[in-house]
């Protein structure tokens, strides 16, 4: 069975490393990008099965990246990951498949990714 590929987009290196290690332990292939612009390049090189996307990033933020992505690709699942729960009320993140508030406990993120990939969350 082919590994599912996840693109982790976050400007914080420690978050990218943590997510990469945790998700690889779950059996996923993980690609990381430090921002939206790098994510666009990485997607052309290797199309992911799912994207975890930070909301607040320098340059193009996650909401703008999501908007641009949805203009050309409505199928790829996106899980918004942010330290700020108030973004959940922002209609601009509703184009994502799920919303996870960052935590040192990554079980919610792992479970959400598993559910989205199994199409339990549309």
ZATIDREN-316323 format. One record per residue: residue in three letters; x, y, z of N, C-alpha, C, O in turn. Coordinates in pm, whole numbers, plus 50000, padded with zeros to 5 digits. Example, Ala and Ser with C-alpha at 12.3 -4.5 7.8 and 13.67 -1.06 7.14 Angstrom:
<pts>
+------+-------+-------+-------+-------+-------+-------+-------+-------+-------+-------+-------+-------+
: code :  n_c1 :  n_c2 :  n_c3 : ca_c1 : ca_c2 : ca_c3 :  c_c1 :  c_c2 :  c_c3 :  o_c1 :  o_c2 :  o_c3 :
+------+-------+-------+-------+-------+-------+-------+-------+-------+-------+-------+-------+-------+
:  ALA : 51319 : 49431 : 50780 : 51230 : 49550 : 50780 : 51320 : 49670 : 50780 : 51424 : 49668 : 50846 :
:  SER : 51285 : 49775 : 50708 : 51367 : 49894 : 50714 : 51290 : 50003 : 50787 : 51341 : 50114 : 50804 :
+------+-------+-------+-------+-------+-------+-------+-------+-------+-------+-------+-------+-------+
</pts>
This chain:
<pts>
+------+-------+-------+-------+-------+-------+-------+-------+-------+-------+-------+-------+-------+
: code :  n_c1 :  n_c2 :  n_c3 : ca_c1 : ca_c2 : ca_c3 :  c_c1 :  c_c2 :  c_c3 :  o_c1 :  o_c2 :  o_c3 :
+------+-------+-------+-------+-------+-------+-------+-------+-------+-------+-------+-------+-------+
:  UNK : 50084 : 49881 : 50000 : 50000 : 50000 : 50000 : 50089 : 50125 : 50000 : 50183 : 50137 : 50079 :
:  UNK : 50057 : 50217 : 49911 : 50136 : 50338 : 49898 : 50110 : 50432 : 50016 : 49996 : 50450 : 50060 :
:  UNK : 50218 : 50491 : 50066 : 50205 : 50586 : 50177 : 50134 : 50712 : 50130 : 50156 : 50759 : 50018 :
:  UNK : 50048 : 50765 : 50216 : 49986 : 50895 : 50187 : 50090 : 51004 : 50214 : 50167 : 50997 : 50309 :
:  UNK : 50091 : 51104 : 50127 : 50187 : 51212 : 50136 : 50121 : 51335 : 50197 : 50016 : 51379 : 50150 :
:  UNK : 50182 : 51390 : 50301 : 50130 : 51508 : 50368 : 50229 : 51623 : 50354 : 50349 : 51606 : 50377 :
:  UNK : 50178 : 51738 : 50315 : 50258 : 51860 : 50308 : 50228 : 51943 : 50432 : 50114 : 51987 : 50452 :
:  UNK : 50329 : 51966 : 50515 : 50316 : 52047 : 50637 : 50368 : 52186 : 50605 : 50485 : 52203 : 50571 :
:  UNK : 50279 : 52287 : 50615 : 50317 : 52425 : 50585 : 50308 : 52505 : 50715 : 50199 : 52529 : 50767 :
:  UNK : 50424 : 52547 : 50766 : 50429 : 52623 : 50891 : 50559 : 52702 : 50894 : 50664 : 52650 : 50858 :
:  UNK : 50552 : 52827 : 50938 : 50672 : 52911 : 50942 : 50762 : 52878 : 51060 : 50878 : 52921 : 51064 :
:  UNK : 50712 : 52802 : 51158 : 50792 : 52768 : 51276 : 50862 : 52634 : 51253 : 50797 : 52531 : 51238 :
:  UNK : 50995 : 52638 : 51251 : 51073 : 52518 : 51222 : 51045 : 52406 : 51322 : 51034 : 52290 : 51283 :
:  UNK : 51032 : 52441 : 51451 : 51009 : 52336 : 51551 : 50875 : 52265 : 51528 : 50865 : 52145 : 51555 :
:  UNK : 50775 : 52336 : 51481 : 50645 : 52274 : 51449 : 50661 : 52182 : 51329 : 50610 : 52070 : 51329 :
:  UNK : 50732 : 52227 : 51226 : 50754 : 52142 : 51107 : 50824 : 52013 : 51146 : 50785 : 51905 : 51101 :
:  UNK : 50927 : 52023 : 51228 : 51003 : 51904 : 51271 : 50914 : 51811 : 51353 : 50911 : 51690 : 51330 :
:  UNK : 50841 : 51868 : 51448 : 50752 : 51788 : 51533 : 50646 : 51716 : 51450 : 50627 : 51595 : 51466 :
:  UNK : 50577 : 51789 : 51363 : 50473 : 51728 : 51280 : 50532 : 51621 : 51189 : 50473 : 51514 : 51172 :
:  UNK : 50648 : 51649 : 51131 : 50713 : 51553 : 51040 : 50742 : 51423 : 51114 : 50709 : 51315 : 51066 :
:  UNK : 50804 : 51433 : 51232 : 50839 : 51314 : 51309 : 50714 : 51236 : 51350 : 50707 : 51114 : 51334 :
:  UNK : 50615 : 51307 : 51403 : 50493 : 51241 : 51450 : 50417 : 51174 : 51335 : 50372 : 51060 : 51349 :
:  UNK : 50405 : 51244 : 51224 : 50328 : 51190 : 51112 : 50402 : 51078 : 51040 : 50339 : 50986 : 50988 :
:  UNK : 50535 : 51086 : 51036 : 50612 : 50974 : 50980 : 50597 : 50850 : 51068 : 50591 : 50738 : 51018 :
:  UNK : 50592 : 50871 : 51200 : 50568 : 50759 : 51292 : 50432 : 50694 : 51266 : 50413 : 50575 : 51291 :
:  UNK : 50337 : 50774 : 51215 : 50204 : 50722 : 51182 : 50202 : 50653 : 51045 : 50100 : 50595 : 51006 :
:  UNK : 50313 : 50658 : 50973 : 50323 : 50588 : 50846 : 50303 : 50675 : 50723 : 50289 : 50623 : 50612 :
:  UNK : 50303 : 50807 : 50741 : 50286 : 50898 : 50627 : 50422 : 50941 : 50572 : 50521 : 50942 : 50645 :
:  UNK : 50425 : 50976 : 50444 : 50539 : 51044 : 50387 : 50515 : 51192 : 50410 : 50406 : 51241 : 50380 :
:  UNK : 50612 : 51264 : 50464 : 50591 : 51404 : 50501 : 50690 : 51495 : 50430 : 50811 : 51472 : 50431 :
:  UNK : 50635 : 51599 : 50368 : 50712 : 51705 : 50304 : 50683 : 51831 : 50384 : 50570 : 51851 : 50429 :
:  UNK : 50782 : 51917 : 50402 : 50757 : 52040 : 50478 : 50788 : 52163 : 50393 : 50871 : 52160 : 50302 :
:  UNK : 50720 : 52271 : 50427 : 50744 : 52401 : 50364 : 50734 : 52508 : 50472 : 50648 : 52502 : 50560 :
:  UNK : 50823 : 52607 : 50465 : 50828 : 52711 : 50567 : 50732 : 52826 : 50539 : 50720 : 52918 : 50620 :
:  UNK : 50664 : 52821 : 50426 : 50568 : 52926 : 50393 : 50489 : 52888 : 50269 : 50513 : 52785 : 50207 :
:  UNK : 50394 : 52973 : 50236 : 50304 : 52946 : 50124 : 50377 : 52939 : 49991 : 50349 : 52852 : 49908 :
:  UNK : 50471 : 53030 : 49970 : 50544 : 53032 : 49844 : 50622 : 52902 : 49824 : 50621 : 52845 : 49715 :
:  UNK : 50689 : 52855 : 49930 : 50763 : 52729 : 49922 : 50665 : 52612 : 49902 : 50697 : 52517 : 49831 :
:  UNK : 50550 : 52619 : 49965 : 50450 : 52513 : 49951 : 50405 : 52498 : 49806 : 50385 : 52386 : 49758 :
:  UNK : 50389 : 52609 : 49737 : 50347 : 52605 : 49596 : 50451 : 52531 : 49513 : 50417 : 52450 : 49427 :
:  UNK : 50579 : 52558 : 49539 : 50688 : 52490 : 49468 : 50687 : 52341 : 49500 : 50697 : 52257 : 49410 :
:  UNK : 50676 : 52308 : 49628 : 50678 : 52167 : 49671 : 50561 : 52090 : 49611 : 50576 : 51973 : 49576 :
:  UNK : 50445 : 52154 : 49599 : 50328 : 52086 : 49543 : 50350 : 52050 : 49396 : 50300 : 51948 : 49349 :
:  UNK : 50424 : 52134 : 49324 : 50453 : 52105 : 49183 : 50550 : 51988 : 49171 : 50542 : 51909 : 49077 :
:  UNK : 50642 : 51977 : 49269 : 50741 : 51868 : 49268 : 50677 : 51736 : 49308 : 50709 : 51631 : 49251 :
:  UNK : 50588 : 51740 : 49406 : 50534 : 51618 : 49463 : 50395 : 51648 : 49521 : 50383 : 51704 : 49630 :
:  UNK : 50292 : 51610 : 49448 : 50155 : 51644 : 49487 : 50113 : 51568 : 49614 : 50118 : 51445 : 49616 :
:  UNK : 50073 : 51641 : 49718 : 50037 : 51574 : 49844 : 49893 : 51523 : 49845 : 49808 : 51567 : 49767 :
:  UNK : 49867 : 51427 : 49936 : 49732 : 51376 : 49956 : 49654 : 51464 : 50054 : 49531 : 51461 : 50057 :
:  UNK : 49729 : 51544 : 50134 : 49667 : 51631 : 50234 : 49767 : 51739 : 50270 : 49888 : 51718 : 50264 :
:  UNK : 49716 : 51857 : 50307 : 49801 : 51968 : 50351 : 49760 : 52008 : 50492 : 49642 : 52026 : 50519 :
:  UNK : 49859 : 52022 : 50583 : 49833 : 52090 : 50709 : 49886 : 52231 : 50690 : 49998 : 52250 : 50641 :
:  UNK : 49806 : 52328 : 50727 : 49836 : 52466 : 50691 : 49822 : 52559 : 50811 : 49715 : 52569 : 50872 :
:  UNK : 49931 : 52628 : 50843 : 49929 : 52729 : 50948 : 49855 : 52852 : 50896 : 49863 : 52884 : 50777 :
:  UNK : 49783 : 52920 : 50983 : 49709 : 53040 : 50940 : 49802 : 53160 : 50935 : 49809 : 53228 : 50832 :
:  UNK : 49873 : 53187 : 51043 : 49956 : 53308 : 51051 : 50099 : 53277 : 51008 : 50173 : 53207 : 51077 :
:  UNK : 50136 : 53331 : 50890 : 50272 : 53316 : 50838 : 50312 : 53447 : 50773 : 50226 : 53519 : 50722 :
:  UNK : 50441 : 53480 : 50774 : 50484 : 53601 : 50704 : 50465 : 53585 : 50554 : 50461 : 53473 : 50503 :
:  UNK : 50452 : 53695 : 50485 : 50425 : 53688 : 50341 : 50281 : 53646 : 50320 : 50190 : 53700 : 50383 :
:  UNK : 50260 : 53551 : 50232 : 50124 : 53501 : 50207 : 50082 : 53415 : 50326 : 50147 : 53315 : 50357 :
:  UNK : 49973 : 53453 : 50393 : 49929 : 53373 : 50508 : 49850 : 53251 : 50461 : 49821 : 53234 : 50343 :
:  UNK : 49816 : 53165 : 50558 : 49747 : 53041 : 50524 : 49611 : 53061 : 50462 : 49569 : 52983 : 50376 :
:  UNK : 49541 : 53165 : 50503 : 49408 : 53192 : 50449 : 49418 : 53231 : 50301 : 49337 : 53186 : 50219 :
:  UNK : 49515 : 53313 : 50267 : 49535 : 53352 : 50127 : 49580 : 53232 : 50044 : 49534 : 53213 : 49931 :
:  UNK : 49670 : 53150 : 50100 : 49715 : 53030 : 50030 : 49595 : 52938 : 50003 : 49582 : 52885 : 49893 :
:  UNK : 49510 : 52919 : 50103 : 49391 : 52835 : 50087 : 49299 : 52890 : 49979 : 49246 : 52815 : 49897 :
:  UNK : 49280 : 53021 : 49979 : 49193 : 53084 : 49878 : 49247 : 53056 : 49737 : 49173 : 53016 : 49648 :
:  UNK : 49377 : 53079 : 49719 : 49438 : 53056 : 49588 : 49434 : 52909 : 49549 : 49409 : 52875 : 49433 :
:  UNK : 49457 : 52821 : 49645 : 49453 : 52677 : 49619 : 49313 : 52636 : 49572 : 49300 : 52560 : 49476 :
:  UNK : 49211 : 52684 : 49639 : 49073 : 52645 : 49606 : 49028 : 52699 : 49470 : 48933 : 52647 : 49411 :
:  UNK : 49096 : 52802 : 49420 : 49065 : 52852 : 49285 : 49103 : 52751 : 49178 : 49043 : 52747 : 49071 :
:  UNK : 49204 : 52669 : 49207 : 49254 : 52574 : 49107 : 49235 : 52428 : 49147 : 49236 : 52340 : 49061 :
:  UNK : 49219 : 52402 : 49277 : 49211 : 52264 : 49325 : 49112 : 52256 : 49441 : 49140 : 52304 : 49551 :
:  UNK : 48998 : 52196 : 49417 : 48897 : 52185 : 49523 : 48901 : 52048 : 49590 : 48830 : 52025 : 49688 :
:  UNK : 48983 : 51957 : 49538 : 48982 : 51820 : 49588 : 49080 : 51793 : 49703 : 49049 : 51714 : 49792 :
:  UNK : 49195 : 51858 : 49701 : 49296 : 51825 : 49802 : 49250 : 51867 : 49942 : 49213 : 51983 : 49962 :
:  UNK : 49251 : 51775 : 50038 : 49208 : 51811 : 50173 : 49309 : 51902 : 50243 : 49430 : 51885 : 50229 :
:  UNK : 49256 : 51999 : 50317 : 49340 : 52092 : 50392 : 49293 : 52094 : 50537 : 49174 : 52110 : 50565 :
:  UNK : 49389 : 52076 : 50630 : 49363 : 52088 : 50772 : 49433 : 52214 : 50820 : 49556 : 52223 : 50819 :
:  UNK : 49354 : 52312 : 50862 : 49412 : 52436 : 50915 : 49462 : 52408 : 51056 : 49393 : 52347 : 51137 :
:  UNK : 49585 : 52453 : 51084 : 49645 : 52434 : 51216 : 49692 : 52570 : 51265 : 49775 : 52635 : 51201 :
:  UNK : 49639 : 52613 : 51377 : 49678 : 52744 : 51428 : 49672 : 52746 : 51580 : 49601 : 52666 : 51642 :
:  UNK : 49747 : 52836 : 51637 : 49746 : 52853 : 51782 : 49626 : 52937 : 51827 : 49602 : 52953 : 51946 :
:  UNK : 49552 : 52990 : 51731 : 49445 : 53085 : 51762 : 49308 : 53024 : 51731 : 49273 : 53007 : 51614 :
:  UNK : 49232 : 52993 : 51834 : 49102 : 52930 : 51811 : 49000 : 53025 : 51750 : 48901 : 52981 : 51692 :
:  UNK : 49023 : 53156 : 51761 : 48926 : 53252 : 51709 : 48916 : 53250 : 51557 : 48817 : 53300 : 51502 :
:  UNK : 49015 : 53196 : 51488 : 49006 : 53187 : 51342 : 48896 : 53091 : 51296 : 48851 : 53096 : 51182 :
:  UNK : 48854 : 53003 : 51386 : 48750 : 52905 : 51351 : 48621 : 52976 : 51307 : 48543 : 52921 : 51230 :
:  UNK : 48599 : 53096 : 51357 : 48480 : 53173 : 51324 : 48496 : 53251 : 51193 : 48400 : 53307 : 51141 :
:  UNK : 48618 : 53253 : 51141 : 48647 : 53329 : 51018 : 48600 : 53247 : 50897 : 48653 : 53139 : 50872 :
:  UNK : 48504 : 53298 : 50825 : 48447 : 53222 : 50713 : 48551 : 53185 : 50609 : 48531 : 53090 : 50533 :
:  UNK : 48663 : 53258 : 50604 : 48765 : 53228 : 50502 : 48834 : 53095 : 50527 : 48892 : 53039 : 50434 :
:  UNK : 48831 : 53042 : 50650 : 48892 : 52910 : 50675 : 48793 : 52797 : 50649 : 48830 : 52680 : 50653 :
:  UNK : 48667 : 52830 : 50622 : 48566 : 52728 : 50601 : 48590 : 52647 : 50475 : 48530 : 52540 : 50458 :
:  UNK : 48675 : 52696 : 50385 : 48709 : 52620 : 50264 : 48803 : 52503 : 50296 : 48831 : 52419 : 50211 :
:  UNK : 48851 : 52499 : 50421 : 48935 : 52386 : 50462 : 48846 : 52271 : 50504 : 48725 : 52288 : 50522 :
:  UNK : 48905 : 52153 : 50518 : 48828 : 52035 : 50557 : 48816 : 52021 : 50707 : 48722 : 51960 : 50757 :
:  UNK : 48913 : 52078 : 50779 : 48912 : 52067 : 50925 : 48998 : 52178 : 50983 : 49075 : 52244 : 50912 :
:  UNK : 48983 : 52198 : 51114 : 49050 : 52306 : 51185 : 49099 : 52250 : 51317 : 49020 : 52199 : 51396 :
:  UNK : 49229 : 52258 : 51341 : 49287 : 52205 : 51464 : 49365 : 52317 : 51532 : 49445 : 52385 : 51469 :
:  UNK : 49340 : 52335 : 51663 : 49418 : 52432 : 51740 : 49546 : 52362 : 51784 : 49542 : 52253 : 51840 :
:  UNK : 49661 : 52427 : 51759 : 49790 : 52367 : 51792 : 49798 : 52336 : 51941 : 49751 : 52412 : 52026 :
:  UNK : 49859 : 52222 : 51969 : 49873 : 52176 : 52106 : 49996 : 52087 : 52113 : 50040 : 52033 : 52012 :
:  UNK : 50052 : 52072 : 52233 : 50166 : 51981 : 52248 : 50119 : 51836 : 52233 : 50199 : 51747 : 52203 :
:  UNK : 49989 : 51812 : 52254 : 49930 : 51680 : 52233 : 49881 : 51674 : 52088 : 49785 : 51742 : 52051 :
:  UNK : 49947 : 51592 : 52008 : 49914 : 51587 : 51866 : 49808 : 51484 : 51831 : 49785 : 51456 : 51713 :
:  UNK : 49742 : 51426 : 51932 : 49642 : 51323 : 51902 : 49525 : 51379 : 51822 : 49473 : 51310 : 51734 :
:  UNK : 49482 : 51502 : 51850 : 49372 : 51560 : 51773 : 49413 : 51578 : 51626 : 49335 : 51549 : 51535 :
:  UNK : 49535 : 51626 : 51604 : 49585 : 51642 : 51468 : 49592 : 51507 : 51397 : 49545 : 51493 : 51284 :
:  UNK : 49651 : 51408 : 51462 : 49663 : 51274 : 51401 : 49525 : 51216 : 51367 : 49504 : 51165 : 51258 :
:  UNK : 49432 : 51225 : 51462 : 49298 : 51172 : 51440 : 49225 : 51247 : 51329 : 49156 : 51185 : 51247 :
:  UNK : 49241 : 51379 : 51325 : 49176 : 51460 : 51221 : 49231 : 51423 : 51083 : 49154 : 51405 : 50989 :
:  UNK : 49362 : 51411 : 51073 : 49423 : 51373 : 50944 : 49372 : 51237 : 50901 : 49335 : 51218 : 50785 :
:  UNK : 49369 : 51141 : 50992 : 49321 : 51007 : 50960 : 49177 : 51012 : 50910 : 49143 : 50949 : 50810 :
:  UNK : 49092 : 51088 : 50980 : 48951 : 51099 : 50941 : 48934 : 51168 : 50807 : 48853 : 51124 : 50725 :
:  UNK : 49008 : 51274 : 50783 : 48998 : 51346 : 50655 : 49042 : 51254 : 50541 : 48977 : 51250 : 50437 :
:  UNK : 49151 : 51182 : 50560 : 49200 : 51094 : 50454 : 49106 : 50978 : 50429 : 49102 : 50925 : 50318 :
:  UNK : 49030 : 50938 : 50530 : 48931 : 50832 : 50510 : 48798 : 50890 : 50462 : 48698 : 50818 : 50452 :
:  UNK : 48798 : 51019 : 50432 : 48679 : 51092 : 50383 : 48565 : 51094 : 50483 : 48448 : 51103 : 50445 :
:  UNK : 48600 : 51085 : 50612 : 48496 : 51099 : 50714 : 48458 : 51246 : 50729 : 48347 : 51280 : 50770 :
:  UNK : 48554 : 51333 : 50696 : 48530 : 51478 : 50699 : 48545 : 51527 : 50557 : 48648 : 51504 : 50494 :
:  UNK : 48444 : 51594 : 50507 : 48451 : 51646 : 50369 : 48486 : 51792 : 50371 : 48496 : 51855 : 50265 :
+------+-------+-------+-------+-------+-------+-------+-------+-------+-------+-------+-------+-------+
</pts>
